Amino acid sequence: MTHESFNEQVRIVEQLQQKLRADHIEHFYITEPSQWQSEQLVLAGSFDFTYYHNVEITFTGVEFILCPGTIFSVDQIRLATEEEIVQLHPVMYGYERNGIVFCLENEFEHQRFYIVAKQMTYHFGMVYYYDRANLQAGERIADFVKHRGRIQE
């Protein structure tokens, strides 16, 4: 990874963190496996998953995942420190050298989760968990709703 692309990821993480704090988004889950593409992981984020989520964070070139399989709380997304990477080496078995180590931290509960990936991007927009007419720009129905046959296309 070049120095420029690493710095770009630092900038993207900082921008994302500011927007998540402003919108009070701190609950996340890994989207259903049918959405996974080659070496890609998508986290859905919201402050309330009852009817929708409003951000998707996409990690590409994923090498390693240390995250819960259910909804988890995160109040800070950042790059892992060198000290954390050294401590994680016995668990990551060298995968930390294959990308950027992203840290998803819940400071209140002293929890840290990690994803090693080449790149992270994000997209804000409402993704509804129910059939809904008259979607606006940036809105869509969740794939799992469509796959249940509730929507006629």
Secondary structure, 3 states (H helix, E strand, C coil): CCHHHHHHHHHHHHHHHHHHHHCCCCEEEECCHHHCCCCEEEEEEECCCCCEEEEEEEEECCCEEECCCCCEECCEEEECCHHHHHHHHHHHCCHHHHCEEEEEEECCCCEEEEEEECEEEEEEEEEECCCCCCCCCCCEECHHHHHCCCCCC
